[in-house]
Amino acid sequence: MISQQAYRPVSYASGNGYPEWPRGMAPAGTMQPMQPMTGFPPQVSSGSPMTPTGTVVQVQTPQYEQSYIENILRLNLGKTGTFYMTYENNREWNAKIFKGILEAAGRDHIIISDPATGKRTILLMLNLDYATFDEPLLYQYPGVIGNPGGSPVR
């Protein structure tokens, strides 16, 4: 049979709740409390150079608008376009064509107006198949240095 000894808690003496330094390492009363780190390393964008001392050299890179359809349409506001749309599971009309002056373009919508009536129509980008224009378009591909207003595409 194995005999079990009773549990006896043990208390250890320590100075002010902190362990004491071994003698000879630091004179009594000279130990400074550790301060929490408050600073963060600088944020470095990918490819930024760094000096040997750890200083980040900020390089100003030109910002270009990415080549998304809404950005191309925004460069061509005021032009007349024909917008070909399809609507799935629609019994009345599956495809519809809208023609009008391009007034605005967002991530998910296009606003056109009919010059004869002044009626404005909001079209969803989700339904856009393609658009045609009867005049040259302004277009700037990202990263290509050129005319900030874009270059005509014929």
Backbone as CSV, one residue per row, in Angstrom:
resi,resn,N_x,N_y,N_z,CA_x,CA_y,CA_z,C_x,C_y,C_z
1,MET,0.827,-1.157,0.000,0.000,0.000,0.000,0.891,1.245,0.000
2,ILE,0.518,2.250,-0.766,1.295,3.481,-0.878,0.777,4.474,0.151
3,SER,1.710,5.038,0.902,1.293,6.016,1.901,1.298,7.405,1.274
4,GLN,0.292,8.184,1.533,0.195,9.544,0.998,0.537,10.528,2.094
5,GLN,1.396,11.466,1.741,1.749,12.496,2.699,0.775,13.656,2.562
6,ALA,0.510,14.286,3.647,-0.403,15.423,3.636,0.250,16.612,2.946
7,TYR,-0.553,17.436,2.266,-0.074,18.633,1.581,0.231,19.708,2.602
8,ARG,1.417,20.269,2.528,1.815,21.342,3.431,2.284,22.532,2.606
9,PRO,1.512,23.636,2.598,1.940,24.814,1.820,3.218,25.397,2.386
10,VAL,4.053,25.929,1.523,5.329,26.511,1.925,5.332,27.958,1.484
11,SER,5.784,28.855,2.326,5.900,30.263,1.939,7.373,30.612,1.872
12,TYR,7.724,31.415,0.883,9.104,31.833,0.704,9.187,33.326,0.956
13,ALA,10.192,33.741,1.651,10.383,35.163,1.929,11.048,35.819,0.731
14,SER,10.570,36.990,0.360,11.193,37.758,-0.711,11.019,39.229,-0.388
15,GLY,11.857,40.062,-0.949,11.816,41.490,-0.664,10.752,42.194,-1.483
16,ASN,9.776,42.807,-0.859,8.714,43.591,-1.492,7.964,42.812,-2.571
17,GLY,7.905,41.531,-2.457,7.189,40.734,-3.453,7.994,40.414,-4.688
18,TYR,9.225,40.937,-4.795,10.062,40.682,-5.956,11.243,39.822,-5.519
19,PRO,11.722,38.949,-6.393,12.904,38.167,-6.005,14.116,39.072,-5.872
20,GLU,15.028,38.696,-4.992,16.229,39.496,-4.783,17.300,39.081,-5.776
21,TRP,18.134,40.068,-6.169,19.243,39.776,-7.056,20.323,39.063,-6.257
22,PRO,21.032,38.162,-6.926,22.157,37.536,-6.226,23.172,38.594,-5.830
23,ARG,23.830,38.359,-4.724,24.800,39.328,-4.227,25.931,39.525,-5.234
24,GLY,26.376,40.766,-5.363,27.487,41.073,-6.259,27.037,41.491,-7.646
25,MET,25.784,41.251,-8.044,25.343,41.622,-9.400,24.936,43.085,-9.469
26,ALA,24.197,43.567,-8.482,23.777,44.965,-8.494,23.752,45.448,-7.060
27,PRO,24.278,46.622,-6.826,24.244,47.139,-5.468,22.801,47.329,-5.016
28,ALA,22.566,47.152,-3.737,21.221,47.268,-3.181,20.669,48.657,-3.450
29,GLY,19.426,48.707,-3.876,18.740,49.972,-4.093,19.028,50.629,-5.427
30,THR,19.847,50.032,-6.323,20.150,50.654,-7.613,19.350,50.036,-8.749
31,MET,18.613,48.989,-8.488,17.869,48.329,-9.560,16.703,49.210,-10.009
32,GLN,16.675,49.507,-11.280,15.595,50.317,-11.843,14.482,49.393,-12.336
33,PRO,13.229,49.734,-12.065,12.150,48.892,-12.573,12.099,48.956,-14.098
34,MET,11.714,47.852,-14.722,11.621,47.793,-16.176,10.427,48.629,-16.639
35,GLN,10.637,49.395,-17.681,9.562,50.209,-18.256,8.973,49.455,-19.449
36,PRO,7.654,49.484,-19.593,7.077,48.819,-20.765,7.444,49.572,-22.035
37,MET,7.547,48.836,-23.142,7.850,49.457,-24.425,6.623,50.211,-24.897
38,THR,6.802,51.464,-25.242,5.671,52.259,-25.714,5.784,52.568,-27.198
39,GLY,6.960,52.517,-27.754,7.142,52.839,-29.170,6.964,51.620,-30.041
40,PHE,6.617,51.853,-31.272,6.478,50.783,-32.242,7.463,51.038,-33.357
41,PRO,7.954,49.988,-33.999,8.844,50.221,-35.137,8.074,50.916,-36.252
42,PRO,8.758,51.679,-37.085,8.044,52.399,-38.145,7.437,51.422,-39.156
43,GLN,6.302,51.823,-39.697,5.701,50.996,-40.744,6.501,51.192,-42.016
44,VAL,6.806,50.111,-42.673,7.618,50.145,-43.881,6.809,49.548,-45.009
45,SER,6.592,50.347,-46.048,5.908,49.786,-47.195,6.885,48.900,-47.950
46,SER,6.362,47.925,-48.616,7.198,46.944,-49.299,8.161,47.627,-50.254
47,GLY,9.416,47.296,-50.133,10.416,47.824,-51.043,11.062,49.119,-50.584
48,SER,10.660,49.681,-49.448,11.288,50.918,-48.972,12.694,50.619,-48.482
49,PRO,13.684,51.434,-48.891,15.054,51.186,-48.437,15.217,51.563,-46.969
50,MET,16.195,50.927,-46.316,16.490,51.167,-44.914,17.991,51.385,-44.777
51,THR,18.381,52.389,-43.982,19.799,52.665,-43.774,20.369,51.654,-42.784
52,PRO,21.717,51.541,-42.686,22.312,50.602,-41.724,21.928,50.890,-40.272
53,THR,21.557,52.141,-39.960,21.161,52.470,-38.591,19.704,52.128,-38.319
54,GLY,18.978,51.674,-39.335,17.587,51.271,-39.144,16.576,52.339,-39.505
55,THR,17.019,53.449,-40.087,16.104,54.506,-40.489,15.475,54.143,-41.831
56,VAL,14.164,54.290,-41.906,13.458,53.986,-43.149,13.488,55.218,-44.038
57,VAL,13.907,55.039,-45.286,13.924,56.124,-46.251,12.585,56.089,-46.980
58,GLN,11.785,57.143,-46.775,10.480,57.195,-47.432,10.664,57.631,-48.878
59,VAL,10.154,56.840,-49.790,10.241,57.135,-51.205,8.840,57.472,-51.690
60,GLN,8.696,58.617,-52.311,7.389,59.025,-52.815,7.153,58.329,-54.147
61,THR,6.181,57.440,-54.178,5.857,56.749,-55.415,4.627,57.396,-56.028
62,PRO,4.602,57.562,-57.333,3.434,58.169,-57.956,2.209,57.280,-57.786
63,GLN,1.082,57.902,-57.514,-0.170,57.171,-57.336,-0.963,57.228,-58.640
64,TYR,-1.333,56.083,-59.136,-2.142,55.996,-60.342,-3.462,55.330,-60.004
65,GLU,-4.497,55.763,-60.691,-5.776,55.109,-60.511,-5.712,53.772,-61.218
66,GLN,-6.230,52.737,-60.586,-6.177,51.423,-61.198,-7.165,51.348,-62.354
67,SER,-6.909,50.435,-63.269,-7.684,50.331,-64.496,-8.951,49.505,-64.308
68,TYR,-9.863,50.004,-63.490,-11.165,49.366,-63.343,-12.149,50.100,-64.234
69,ILE,-13.210,49.402,-64.608,-14.172,49.979,-65.548,-14.730,51.303,-65.044
70,GLU,-15.014,51.405,-63.735,-15.588,52.663,-63.239,-14.607,53.819,-63.375
71,ASN,-13.299,53.548,-63.253,-12.305,54.605,-63.418,-12.200,55.036,-64.877
72,ILE,-12.307,54.090,-65.784,-12.280,54.429,-67.210,-13.514,55.245,-67.559
73,LEU,-14.672,54.849,-67.031,-15.890,55.609,-67.293,-15.789,57.016,-66.699
74,ARG,-15.198,57.159,-65.512,-15.065,58.483,-64.886,-14.211,59.424,-65.725
75,LEU,-13.216,58.877,-66.426,-12.392,59.715,-67.294,-13.185,60.232,-68.494
76,ASN,-14.344,59.643,-68.759,-15.102,59.966,-69.965,-16.498,60.500,-69.664
77,LEU,-16.655,61.157,-68.515,-17.951,61.739,-68.170,-18.329,62.782,-69.212
78,GLY,-19.614,62.860,-69.513,-20.102,63.830,-70.498,-20.191,63.280,-71.905
79,LYS,-19.652,62.116,-72.149,-19.706,61.516,-73.481,-20.949,60.639,-73.605
80,THR,-21.446,60.530,-74.820,-22.628,59.702,-75.072,-22.191,58.270,-75.331
81,GLY,-22.824,57.352,-74.612,-22.477,55.949,-74.749,-23.707,55.069,-74.865
82,THR,-23.475,53.868,-75.346,-24.518,52.852,-75.431,-24.103,51.734,-74.490
83,PHE,-24.990,51.382,-73.550,-24.682,50.420,-72.499,-25.527,49.173,-72.685
84,TYR,-24.873,48.048,-72.859,-25.535,46.772,-73.104,-25.610,46.000,-71.787
85,MET,-26.842,45.743,-71.344,-27.076,45.136,-70.042,-27.834,43.814,-70.213
86,THR,-27.572,42.868,-69.335,-28.372,41.637,-69.297,-28.904,41.447,-67.887
87,TYR,-30.111,40.899,-67.816,-30.805,40.686,-66.546,-31.254,39.227,-66.511
88,GLU,-30.583,38.415,-65.716,-30.911,36.995,-65.642,-32.271,36.786,-64.982
89,ASN,-32.950,35.726,-65.390,-34.233,35.309,-64.825,-35.302,36.400,-64.893
90,ASN,-35.230,37.238,-65.928,-36.246,38.269,-66.116,-37.135,37.836,-67.265
91,ARG,-38.416,37.647,-67.002,-39.340,37.148,-68.035,-39.700,38.208,-69.060
92,GLU,-39.709,39.480,-68.670,-40.087,40.550,-69.597,-38.975,40.845,-70.597
93,TRP,-37.744,41.015,-70.111,-36.618,41.254,-71.001,-35.353,40.743,-70.344
94,ASN,-34.622,39.960,-71.091,-33.379,39.385,-70.596,-32.223,40.343,-70.855
95,ALA,-32.290,41.076,-71.960,-31.225,42.010,-72.319,-31.867,43.342,-72.692
96,LYS,-31.166,44.412,-72.366,-31.693,45.734,-72.678,-30.529,46.651,-73.017
97,ILE,-30.778,47.587,-73.916,-29.771,48.548,-74.345,-30.198,49.936,-73.885
98,PHE,-29.268,50.650,-73.249,-29.521,52.010,-72.789,-28.537,52.937,-73.489
99,LYS,-29.025,54.090,-73.949,-28.154,55.064,-74.579,-28.351,56.384,-73.858
100,GLY,-27.247,57.053,-73.553,-27.357,58.337,-72.872,-26.004,58.951,-72.589
101,ILE,-26.058,60.145,-72.008,-24.842,60.869,-71.642,-24.368,60.340,-70.289
102,LEU,-23.123,59.962,-70.236,-22.541,59.423,-69.011,-22.340,60.560,-68.001
103,GLU,-23.082,60.506,-66.910,-23.001,61.564,-65.896,-22.144,61.173,-64.701
104,ALA,-22.183,59.905,-64.297,-21.409,59.472,-63.131,-21.170,57.970,-63.242
105,ALA,-20.103,57.541,-62.568,-19.797,56.109,-62.511,-19.184,55.814,-61.160
106,GLY,-19.723,54.827,-60.492,-19.198,54.408,-59.199,-18.780,52.959,-59.273
107,ARG,-18.404,52.421,-58.148,-17.960,51.031,-58.106,-19.065,50.085,-58.563
108,ASP,-20.312,50.405,-58.228,-21.398,49.470,-58.529,-22.502,50.063,-59.399
109,HIS,-22.327,51.283,-59.913,-23.409,51.899,-60.679,-22.888,52.855,-61.749
110,ILE,-23.777,53.138,-62.704,-23.537,54.121,-63.755,-24.788,54.986,-63.800
111,ILE,-24.622,56.289,-63.958,-25.774,57.181,-64.123,-25.658,57.817,-65.494
112,ILE,-26.722,57.650,-66.283,-26.773,58.257,-67.608,-28.024,59.134,-67.683
113,SER,-28.014,60.061,-68.638,-29.191,60.910,-68.842,-29.543,60.928,-70.316
114,ASP,-30.830,61.053,-70.590,-31.334,61.165,-71.955,-31.349,62.646,-72.306
115,PRO,-30.574,63.079,-73.304,-30.495,64.508,-73.617,-31.837,65.083,-74.094
116,ALA,-32.698,64.266,-74.687,-33.976,64.762,-75.197,-34.978,65.019,-74.066
117,THR,-35.022,64.141,-73.081,-36.021,64.253,-72.014,-35.430,64.728,-70.689
118,GLY,-34.111,64.604,-70.506,-33.485,64.944,-69.238,-33.647,63.851,-68.189
119,LYS,-34.308,62.764,-68.555,-34.519,61.653,-67.621,-33.188,60.970,-67.319
120,ARG,-32.976,60.710,-66.034,-31.739,60.050,-65.607,-32.030,58.604,-65.221
121,THR,-31.072,57.727,-65.544,-31.219,56.300,-65.261,-29.982,55.816,-64.529
122,ILE,-30.209,55.051,-63.459,-29.097,54.417,-62.736,-29.023,52.964,-63.193
123,LEU,-27.861,52.581,-63.676,-27.629,51.214,-64.133,-26.659,50.539,-63.164
124,LEU,-26.888,49.282,-62.876,-25.985,48.546,-61.996,-24.844,47.929,-62.800
125,MET,-23.627,48.087,-62.304,-22.457,47.499,-62.966,-22.582,45.986,-63.068
126,LEU,-23.289,45.406,-62.124,-23.491,43.962,-62.095,-24.107,43.462,-63.398
127,ASN,-24.945,44.283,-64.017,-25.647,43.878,-65.231,-24.951,44.333,-66.512
128,LEU,-23.896,45.135,-66.408,-23.219,45.672,-67.588,-22.425,44.583,-68.295
129,ASP,-22.720,44.419,-69.595,-21.925,43.515,-70.434,-20.789,44.285,-71.091
130,TYR,-21.136,45.371,-71.762,-20.125,46.227,-72.374,-20.768,47.553,-72.743
131,ALA,-19.934,48.511,-73.104,-20.405,49.832,-73.508,-19.659,50.250,-74.769
132,THR,-20.345,51.020,-75.603,-19.705,51.558,-76.800,-19.880,53.075,-76.805
133,PHE,-18.922,53.742,-77.430,-18.951,55.196,-77.553,-18.617,55.533,-78.999
134,ASP,-19.218,56.604,-79.526,-18.993,57.007,-80.915,-17.856,58.015,-81.048
135,GLU,-17.170,58.297,-79.973,-16.053,59.238,-80.007,-14.869,58.632,-79.253
136,PRO,-13.672,59.174,-79.449,-12.504,58.626,-78.754,-12.672,58.711,-77.235
137,LEU,-12.124,57.725,-76.536,-12.186,57.676,-75.075,-10.858,58.094,-74.486
138,LEU,-10.915,58.714,-73.315,-9.708,58.978,-72.556,-9.441,57.750,-71.709
139,TYR,-8.176,57.326,-71.693,-7.825,56.112,-70.960,-6.389,56.222,-70.519
140,GLN,-6.138,55.947,-69.251,-4.768,55.926,-68.755,-4.557,54.628,-68.010
141,TYR,-3.606,53.866,-68.459,-3.289,52.594,-67.818,-2.415,52.870,-66.610
142,PRO,-2.671,52.184,-65.469,-1.868,52.469,-64.272,-0.389,52.191,-64.480
143,GLY,0.431,53.112,-63.978,1.874,52.932,-64.048,2.497,53.484,-65.313
144,VAL,1.702,53.889,-66.295,2.225,54.429,-67.526,2.259,55.949,-67.391
145,ILE,3.455,56.520,-67.521,3.592,57.955,-67.390,3.131,58.590,-68.686
146,GLY,2.264,59.566,-68.551,1.743,60.234,-69.733,0.853,61.371,-69.318
147,ASN,-0.042,61.730,-70.200,-0.980,62.810,-69.940,-1.868,62.448,-68.763
148,PRO,-1.867,63.250,-67.673,-2.690,62.905,-66.498,-4.171,62.796,-66.823
149,GLY,-4.623,63.496,-67.844,-6.025,63.402,-68.226,-6.315,62.168,-69.052
150,GLY,-5.315,61.393,-69.337,-5.506,60.188,-70.137,-5.119,60.443,-71.572
151,SER,-5.112,59.404,-72.348,-4.786,59.537,-73.752,-5.955,58.960,-74.555
152,PRO,-6.288,59.622,-75.675,-7.425,59.116,-76.456,-7.169,57.730,-77.004
153,VAL,-8.187,56.897,-76.935,-8.143,55.561,-77.526,-9.052,55.610,-78.737
154,ARG,-8.510,55.261,-79.873,-9.328,55.322,-81.103,-9.633,53.945,-81.593
